[in-house]
Amino acid sequence: MKALIIAAGSSTRLKPLTSKCPKTLLDVGEKKIIDFILDPLISLNLEILIVTGYYGEKIKRYVKKNYNRGISFIRNPQWEEENGISVLKSEKYLKNEDK
C-alpha cells in the first residue's frame, strides 16, 4: 500500500513563517511537521510518495538526511495552482493500487 503526501504549496496563510521554508519543515516542539506525518506511515511500513513544489529541495534534503528508507519524491512544477494538480502528477505512481 502507498501513502501520498502533498507538500507542494507555499502555505500563504502561514506567512511570514513560510517565507523561506515550506510548512512541512516548520518546528512543532522538538519535531518538524513532516516528522509527525512520516513517523506513523513508516511504522505501518507503507511505500511513501511526497509531492513537492515550493522549496521542494529543502524537503527532499531533510527527508533523505533524517529517514533511512526509500521515500519517493514527485516534483510538481505547477505547485502554485490548486492541490488537484499534485494528485494528478502522482497518478502514474499510484497505478495498480487497490481502490
Helices and strands as residue ranges (DSSP letters): E 2-7, G 12-14, G 23-25, E 27-28, E 31-32, H 33-43, E 47-52, H 56-66, E 71-75, H 83-94
